[in-house]
């Protein structure tokens, strides 16, 4: 009988503890929620209350690949400055570019928010320390200058011509163009970094390195999300799918093998690694591990983004026949042969460059992730004071689609970016939109990206007419993870 009584007492005590714990948890949550919507330093910034209370809506939209769409909707509803999380705001004002991304004279640079991750030794993109980033940027920057691009142009053109040949051979039926874009840009990057391609164009298959790219990126993104879910971050970190972890490890190993093979070459042709070797593992240079990590950043940044940009270009041209006609006329009337299509020449084509810039406005390959952290002293952004440690960013997708910034913002109108645009575009904030960002941490691969996109689009349209297939007509309206294949029927205009 005494045992039963003790059991009952223990059970009641356990229930009492559980009720107390739940009560404290609910009270803490409610108190936090009330604070964040009433007394928090960002309480006066407009935005949905649920987003101000918890990051869960933000993470949900990120997970389904539609965060950029949703933030655009919030800006349409709440205005130019929106609170999208308890400690985060996004802006689409023209002045916010310089306020956030340029280094103020005599003041600290805004730290990159993505620097808060679990990498022991980050590469170039995720380097949080300003001094280390500056050192790495200085070392890698020489491989992305205009002279460096001129040196690599023959290699780029070689693979583009192989790409065109592969498409011509398969033009009897519809082609999944993004797949072949991916083959092309991976082969280019493999050659100009490692001195050897991934052989994707030759085999018509995705390389093992490219296959593991998604796992590597997913592992970083999940890790960044998990760290914001304190106090459960350590437990949740173990919930990353094993397949993602294995893929990320395979990606690192594949990069190491290729880099070691490149470093072992006694007389390699000049590539992006060549200028780094003289100071490798010295105080002014980069270490071997930093080199390996940065290569991963650069190849991912220069492949997935360019593939998305090229896909978007075809999508917009297919939906705007007048633009397609004018652009193909400019290209086909300028060049007599495909061999005439060089970067020096395509840089001079006004409508081509206007169309590329307009594509980047409507479909920036990286619509977000330009987040920065306000320094400890706080700062003024767009004339308003923003407290310390607030995460701030210019949202590219929302800014590019805002009627506050552009006339007829949802239409593909390259004319707005011509040297003398029609009067209807005179109030467009063209200089206030920076798809490659700017400042100390702008896109290091801008010259390479523009080189590739100009040449690929020019050679593609010189050779083919394009017909987007019905299943891909709304391709760009899908989220990042549910886009259908970009099916295109190609018809050669050359005998």
Secondary structure as the mmCIF struct_conf table of DSSP 4:
data_model
#
loop_
_struct_conf.conf_type_id
_struct_conf.id
_struct_conf.beg_label_comp_id
_struct_conf.beg_label_asym_id
_struct_conf.beg_label_seq_id
_struct_conf.end_label_comp_id
_struct_conf.end_label_asym_id
_struct_conf.end_label_seq_id
HELX_RH_AL_P HELX_RH_AL_P1 UNK A 2 UNK A 38
TURN_TY1_P TURN_TY1_P1 UNK A 39 UNK A 39
BEND BEND1 UNK A 40 UNK A 40
TURN_TY1_P TURN_TY1_P2 UNK A 41 UNK A 44
BEND BEND2 UNK A 45 UNK A 45
BEND BEND3 UNK A 47 UNK A 47
HELX_RH_AL_P HELX_RH_AL_P2 UNK A 49 UNK A 53
BEND BEND4 UNK A 55 UNK A 55
HELX_RH_AL_P HELX_RH_AL_P3 UNK A 56 UNK A 63
TURN_TY1_P TURN_TY1_P3 UNK A 64 UNK A 65
HELX_RH_AL_P HELX_RH_AL_P4 UNK A 67 UNK A 78
BEND BEND5 UNK A 80 UNK A 80
STRN STRN1 UNK A 81 UNK A 85
TURN_TY1_P TURN_TY1_P4 UNK A 86 UNK A 87
STRN STRN2 UNK A 88 UNK A 91
TURN_TY1_P TURN_TY1_P5 UNK A 94 UNK A 95
HELX_RH_AL_P HELX_RH_AL_P5 UNK A 96 UNK A 101
BEND BEND6 UNK A 102 UNK A 102
HELX_LH_PP_P HELX_LH_PP_P1 UNK A 103 UNK A 104
TURN_TY1_P TURN_TY1_P6 UNK A 105 UNK A 106
BEND BEND7 UNK A 107 UNK A 107
HELX_LH_PP_P HELX_LH_PP_P2 UNK A 108 UNK A 110
STRN STRN3 UNK A 111 UNK A 112
HELX_RH_3T_P HELX_RH_3T_P1 UNK A 113 UNK A 115
BEND BEND8 UNK A 117 UNK A 118
BEND BEND9 UNK A 120 UNK A 121
BEND BEND10 UNK A 124 UNK A 124
TURN_TY1_P TURN_TY1_P7 UNK A 125 UNK A 126
HELX_RH_AL_P HELX_RH_AL_P6 UNK A 130 UNK A 141
HELX_RH_3T_P HELX_RH_3T_P2 UNK A 142 UNK A 144
BEND BEND11 UNK A 145 UNK A 145
HELX_RH_AL_P HELX_RH_AL_P7 UNK A 146 UNK A 169
TURN_TY1_P TURN_TY1_P8 UNK A 170 UNK A 172
BEND BEND12 UNK A 173 UNK A 173
STRN STRN4 UNK A 175 UNK A 176
HELX_RH_AL_P HELX_RH_AL_P8 UNK A 177 UNK A 194
BEND BEND13 UNK A 195 UNK A 196
HELX_RH_AL_P HELX_RH_AL_P9 UNK A 200 UNK A 203
TURN_TY1_P TURN_TY1_P9 UNK A 204 UNK A 204
BEND BEND14 UNK A 205 UNK A 205
HELX_RH_AL_P HELX_RH_AL_P10 UNK A 208 UNK A 211
TURN_TY1_P TURN_TY1_P10 UNK A 212 UNK A 212
HELX_RH_AL_P HELX_RH_AL_P11 UNK A 213 UNK A 227
TURN_TY1_P TURN_TY1_P11 UNK A 228 UNK A 228
BEND BEND15 UNK A 229 UNK A 229
TURN_TY1_P TURN_TY1_P12 UNK A 230 UNK A 231
BEND BEND16 UNK A 232 UNK A 232
HELX_RH_AL_P HELX_RH_AL_P12 UNK A 233 UNK A 237
TURN_TY1_P TURN_TY1_P13 UNK A 238 UNK A 239
BEND BEND17 UNK A 240 UNK A 240
HELX_RH_AL_P HELX_RH_AL_P13 UNK A 242 UNK A 263
TURN_TY1_P TURN_TY1_P14 UNK A 264 UNK A 264
BEND BEND18 UNK A 266 UNK A 267
HELX_LH_PP_P HELX_LH_PP_P3 UNK A 268 UNK A 270
TURN_TY1_P TURN_TY1_P15 UNK A 272 UNK A 273
HELX_RH_3T_P HELX_RH_3T_P3 UNK A 274 UNK A 279
TURN_TY1_P TURN_TY1_P16 UNK A 280 UNK A 281
BEND BEND19 UNK A 282 UNK A 282
TURN_TY1_P TURN_TY1_P17 UNK A 283 UNK A 284
BEND BEND20 UNK A 285 UNK A 285
HELX_RH_AL_P HELX_RH_AL_P14 UNK A 288 UNK A 319
HELX_RH_AL_P HELX_RH_AL_P15 UNK A 321 UNK A 334
BEND BEND21 UNK A 336 UNK A 337
HELX_RH_3T_P HELX_RH_3T_P4 UNK A 338 UNK A 340
HELX_RH_AL_P HELX_RH_AL_P16 UNK A 343 UNK A 346
TURN_TY1_P TURN_TY1_P18 UNK A 347 UNK A 348
HELX_RH_AL_P HELX_RH_AL_P17 UNK A 350 UNK A 362
BEND BEND22 UNK A 363 UNK A 363
BEND BEND23 UNK A 365 UNK A 366
BEND BEND24 UNK A 368 UNK A 368
STRN STRN5 UNK A 372 UNK A 373
TURN_TY1_P TURN_TY1_P19 UNK A 376 UNK A 377
STRN STRN6 UNK A 379 UNK A 381
TURN_TY1_P TURN_TY1_P20 UNK A 382 UNK A 383
STRN STRN7 UNK A 384 UNK A 386
TURN_TY1_P TURN_TY1_P21 UNK A 388 UNK A 389
STRN STRN8 UNK A 391 UNK A 394
HELX_RH_AL_P HELX_RH_AL_P18 UNK A 396 UNK A 400
TURN_TY1_P TURN_TY1_P22 UNK A 401 UNK A 401
TURN_TY1_P TURN_TY1_P23 UNK A 403 UNK A 405
BEND BEND25 UNK A 406 UNK A 406
TURN_TY1_P TURN_TY1_P24 UNK A 407 UNK A 410
BEND BEND26 UNK A 411 UNK A 411
HELX_RH_3T_P HELX_RH_3T_P5 UNK A 414 UNK A 417
BEND BEND27 UNK A 418 UNK A 418
TURN_TY1_P TURN_TY1_P25 UNK A 419 UNK A 420
HELX_RH_3T_P HELX_RH_3T_P6 UNK A 423 UNK A 425
TURN_TY1_P TURN_TY1_P26 UNK A 426 UNK A 427
TURN_TY1_P TURN_TY1_P27 UNK A 431 UNK A 432
TURN_TY1_P TURN_TY1_P28 UNK A 435 UNK A 436
BEND BEND28 UNK A 439 UNK A 439
TURN_TY1_P TURN_TY1_P29 UNK A 440 UNK A 441
BEND BEND29 UNK A 442 UNK A 442
TURN_TY1_P TURN_TY1_P30 UNK A 444 UNK A 445
HELX_RH_AL_P HELX_RH_AL_P19 UNK A 446 UNK A 463
STRN STRN9 UNK A 464 UNK A 468
HELX_RH_3T_P HELX_RH_3T_P7 UNK A 470 UNK A 472
TURN_TY1_P TURN_TY1_P31 UNK A 473 UNK A 474
HELX_RH_3T_P HELX_RH_3T_P8 UNK A 475 UNK A 477
BEND BEND30 UNK A 478 UNK A 478
TURN_TY1_P TURN_TY1_P32 UNK A 480 UNK A 481
HELX_LH_PP_P HELX_LH_PP_P4 UNK A 483 UNK A 485
STRN STRN10 UNK A 487 UNK A 492
#
